[in-house]
Amino acid sequence: MPTHIKIIVSVITLVVGAAFYFSESHYGETILGWVGIGLSVFMVIAMWLFREPGRRN
């Protein structure tokens, strides 16, 4: 995946994770909000850390 697409997907993932946290924190479920934050950060790290499978030259 090209770098500029990874950056866009990373930003969108982190924004959605933050929105989920604020939404859940508004309703009093802060633990679930932290789980959402952790999951979104984990997804971004995994996307940058692991390469896509493909054909090797």
C-alpha positions in Angstrom: 0.0 0.0 0.0 1.4 3.4 -0.9 2.6 5.6 2.0 0.1 8.4 1.3 -2.8 6.0 1.6 -1.4 4.5 4.8 -1.3 8.0 6.3 -4.9 8.8 5.3 -6.1 5.5 6.7 -4.1 6.0 9.9 -5.6 9.4 10.5 -9.1 8.2 9.8 -8.7 5.3 12.1 -7.4 7.5 14.9 -10.1 10.1 14.5 -12.8 7.4 14.6 -11.1 5.9 17.7 -11.1 9.3 19.4 -14.8 9.9 18.5 -15.7 6.5 19.9 -13.9 7.3 23.1 -15.6 10.7 23.5 -19.0 9.1 22.7 -18.6 6.3 25.2 -17.2 8.6 27.8 -20.2 10.9 27.4 -22.5 7.9 28.3 -20.3 6.9 31.3 -18.5 3.9 29.7 -14.9 5.1 29.9 -13.4 1.6 30.1 -15.0 0.7 26.8 -13.8 4.0 25.3 -10.2 3.1 26.4 -10.6 -0.3 24.7 -11.6 1.5 21.5 -8.6 3.9 21.7 -6.3 0.9 22.3 -7.7 -1.0 19.4 -7.4 1.9 17.0 -3.8 2.5 18.0 -3.0 -1.2 17.7 -4.5 -1.2 14.2 -2.4 1.7 13.1 0.8 0.2 14.5 0.0 -3.2 12.9 -0.6 -1.5 9.5 2.8 0.2 9.6 4.7 -2.7 11.1 3.6 -5.6 9.0 3.9 -5.6 5.2 1.2 -6.8 2.8 1.7 -10.3 1.5 2.7 -10.4 -2.1 5.0 -11.8 -4.8 8.7 -11.7 -4.0 11.2 -10.9 -6.6 
